[in-house]
Amino acid sequence: MSDHTTMELMTVVAKLRQQDQLVFRMSQCQSWETMRPIFAELLRDTMSRMNAESDRIRALLVPEIRRVYAQPTQEDPSPHGHPRLAGPRDASNVDPIRQLDKPTDVGNDET
């Protein structure tokens, strides 16, 4: 493993340990009012970590998906006579390559 990968892994482990400590502190609270600030911190940290993970995944996958799907495939007739299934392009008039760069809008369905 590279030094950068090791450092990233150590950072994630440290964040998870910190979140475990917050969950334990919440379990020791006697009321929702004392639990609320800990819950807010836990939620904020969790959302931040999830967004960072999504950004890392997107940074790795989008270039690879573009590389694979940007090249047109040659239409080979299927040996069994059935039409070839092509994936997302069959279901939408929007080019899938352009869809990749758009952030997901929760609750904003454009269908």
Secondary structure as UniProt FT lines:
FT   HELIX           3..27
FT   HELIX           32..69
FT   TURN            79..80
FT   HELIX           88..91
FT   HELIX           96..100
FT   TURN            106..107
//
